[in-house]
Amino acid sequence: MAGADHIAGGRYVLDATGASRSTLMIHDMLADPEWADFLTNEDKRALITLFWMHISPPQGIAVRRTMHPEIAISHRDEKGWTVVEVHGEVDAHTVPQISKYVSACIEAGRHHLIVDLAGVPFMDSTGLGLFVRIGKRIRTHAADLRLVITNPNVLQIFHITNLHRSLQIYDSAEAAME
């Protein structure tokens, strides 16, 4: 494919510019002959478009260029619950911060937790693992963990993995408190 051939020679330029890992991964997929057997022409067109958006985004489209986006975590006590609000992506980079914050709440005797993920646009498997671990830990205190998830993509991950059956999920902090 001409687009992939065109991109293949530019790896050293991408490395020198500090391109993100996802951009480099897309580059490598397009340049690797083994991937050619798995990717349809439609897949290749989409990846080339995504690749160039990372390098030079069209006017008006914001592309995250940092490898480690900001995460904001806070809590409040309300109606006998501690509501921990998370804003930002929940991934391998941010899970340790969230874990430390929630652990401090549990150690402080806050055993009725609502983790409000309404401000979370993305979650990967490390986030799922975190909430399974928190759920197990909180149960040892005969307490309760409830999650607030409003993003359909994040909610879908819990449904695909069937974690919605073992974790209590609500659409608002108010509903979780009832």
C-alpha positions as CSV (number, residue, x, y, z in Angstrom):
1,M,0.0,0.0,0.0
2,A,1.4,3.4,-1.0
3,G,0.5,5.1,2.2
4,A,2.2,2.5,4.4
5,D,5.3,2.6,2.2
6,H,5.4,6.3,2.5
7,I,5.1,6.2,6.2
8,A,7.6,3.3,6.6
9,G,10.7,5.4,5.9
10,G,9.8,8.0,8.5
11,R,10.2,6.1,11.7
12,Y,13.5,7.8,12.6
13,V,11.8,11.2,12.2
14,L,9.0,10.2,14.4
15,D,11.4,9.0,17.1
16,A,13.3,12.2,16.9
17,T,10.1,14.3,17.4
18,G,9.0,12.5,20.5
19,A,5.8,11.1,18.9
20,S,3.5,9.3,21.3
21,R,3.6,5.5,21.7
22,S,0.3,5.2,20.0
23,T,1.5,7.1,16.9
24,L,4.6,4.9,16.8
25,M,2.5,1.8,17.2
26,I,0.2,2.8,14.3
27,H,3.3,3.5,12.2
28,D,4.8,0.1,13.0
29,M,1.5,-1.7,12.2
30,L,1.3,0.0,8.8
31,A,5.0,-0.7,8.0
32,D,5.0,-4.4,9.1
33,P,4.3,-6.9,6.3
34,E,2.8,-9.4,8.7
35,W,0.1,-7.0,9.6
36,A,-0.8,-6.6,6.0
37,D,-2.5,-10.1,6.1
38,F,-4.7,-9.0,8.9
39,L,-5.7,-5.5,8.0
40,T,-8.3,-4.8,5.4
41,N,-7.9,-1.8,3.1
42,E,-10.6,0.0,5.1
43,D,-8.5,-0.7,8.3
44,K,-5.4,0.7,6.6
45,R,-7.2,3.8,5.4
46,A,-8.5,4.4,9.0
47,L,-5.0,3.8,10.5
48,I,-3.3,6.2,8.1
49,T,-5.9,8.8,8.8
50,L,-5.4,8.3,12.6
51,F,-1.6,8.4,12.1
52,W,-1.7,11.7,10.3
53,M,-4.2,13.2,12.8
54,H,-1.6,12.5,15.6
55,I,1.1,14.1,13.6
56,S,-0.9,17.0,12.2
57,P,-4.5,17.3,13.5
58,P,-7.0,19.1,11.4
59,Q,-8.2,22.5,12.6
60,G,-10.6,22.2,15.5
61,I,-9.7,18.6,16.5
62,A,-7.9,18.2,19.8
63,V,-5.4,15.3,19.9
64,R,-3.9,14.5,23.2
65,R,-0.1,14.8,22.8
66,T,1.0,13.9,26.3
67,M,1.6,10.3,27.3
68,H,0.3,10.9,30.8
69,P,-2.9,13.0,31.0
70,E,-3.9,14.7,34.2
71,I,-6.1,13.1,36.7
72,A,-8.0,14.9,39.4
73,I,-9.2,13.1,42.5
74,S,-11.2,14.5,45.4
75,H,-13.7,13.4,48.0
76,R,-16.6,14.6,50.0
77,D,-18.6,13.1,52.8
78,E,-22.4,13.1,52.3
79,K,-25.2,11.1,53.9
80,G,-22.9,8.6,55.6
81,W,-21.0,7.9,52.3
82,T,-17.6,9.1,51.1
83,V,-17.9,10.1,47.5
84,V,-14.5,9.9,45.7
85,E,-14.7,11.8,42.4
86,V,-12.3,10.9,39.6
87,H,-11.8,13.2,36.6
88,G,-9.5,12.0,33.7
89,E,-8.5,8.7,32.1
90,V,-8.2,5.6,34.3
91,D,-5.3,3.7,32.9
92,A,-2.0,2.1,33.9
93,H,-0.5,5.5,34.6
94,T,-3.3,6.9,36.8
95,V,-4.4,3.7,38.6
96,P,-1.6,4.0,41.2
97,Q,-2.7,7.5,42.2
98,I,-6.4,6.4,42.4
99,S,-5.4,3.3,44.4
100,K,-3.4,5.4,46.9
101,Y,-6.2,7.9,47.3
102,V,-8.9,5.3,47.9
103,S,-6.6,3.3,50.2
104,A,-6.1,6.4,52.3
105,C,-9.9,6.9,52.6
106,I,-10.3,3.2,53.7
107,E,-7.5,3.5,56.2
108,A,-9.2,6.7,57.6
109,G,-12.2,4.6,58.4
110,R,-14.3,5.5,55.4
111,H,-15.8,2.1,54.5
112,H,-18.9,3.2,52.6
113,L,-17.4,4.4,49.4
114,I,-19.0,5.7,46.2
115,V,-16.4,6.2,43.4
116,D,-17.9,8.7,41.0
117,L,-16.4,8.0,37.5
118,A,-18.8,10.4,35.7
119,G,-15.7,12.5,34.7
120,V,-13.8,9.5,33.2
121,P,-13.8,9.4,29.4
122,F,-11.6,6.2,29.2
123,M,-10.7,3.2,31.3
124,D,-8.5,0.3,30.5
125,S,-8.1,-3.1,32.1
126,T,-5.9,-1.8,34.9
127,G,-8.9,0.3,36.0
128,L,-11.1,-2.7,36.0
129,G,-8.6,-4.6,38.2
130,L,-8.4,-1.7,40.6
131,F,-12.1,-1.7,41.2
132,V,-12.2,-5.4,41.7
133,R,-9.3,-5.1,44.3
134,I,-11.1,-2.2,46.1
135,G,-14.3,-4.2,46.1
136,K,-12.6,-7.1,47.7
137,R,-10.8,-5.0,50.2
138,I,-13.9,-3.0,51.2
139,R,-15.8,-6.3,51.8
140,T,-13.3,-7.3,54.4
141,H,-14.6,-4.4,56.5
142,A,-18.2,-5.5,56.0
143,A,-18.7,-2.2,54.0
144,D,-19.9,-1.1,50.6
145,L,-18.4,0.1,47.3
146,R,-20.6,1.6,44.7
147,L,-19.5,3.1,41.3
148,V,-21.1,5.9,39.3
149,I,-20.5,5.5,35.6
150,T,-22.2,7.7,33.1
151,N,-19.9,7.2,30.0
152,P,-21.4,4.5,27.8
153,N,-18.0,3.3,26.6
154,V,-16.7,2.9,30.2
155,L,-20.0,1.2,31.2
156,Q,-19.7,-1.2,28.2
157,I,-16.3,-2.4,29.6
158,F,-18.0,-3.5,32.8
159,H,-20.8,-5.2,30.9
160,I,-18.4,-7.0,28.5
161,T,-16.4,-8.4,31.5
162,N,-19.6,-9.1,33.5
163,L,-18.2,-7.0,36.4
164,H,-21.5,-5.2,36.5
165,R,-22.8,-8.3,38.2
166,S,-20.3,-8.1,41.1
167,L,-19.9,-4.4,41.4
168,Q,-22.8,-2.0,42.1
169,I,-23.1,0.6,39.3
170,Y,-25.3,3.7,39.4
171,D,-25.9,6.6,37.1
172,S,-25.5,9.3,39.8
173,A,-24.0,9.7,43.2
174,E,-27.4,10.6,44.5
175,A,-28.9,7.3,43.3
176,A,-25.9,5.4,44.8
177,M,-26.6,6.9,48.2
178,E,-30.2,5.6,48.3
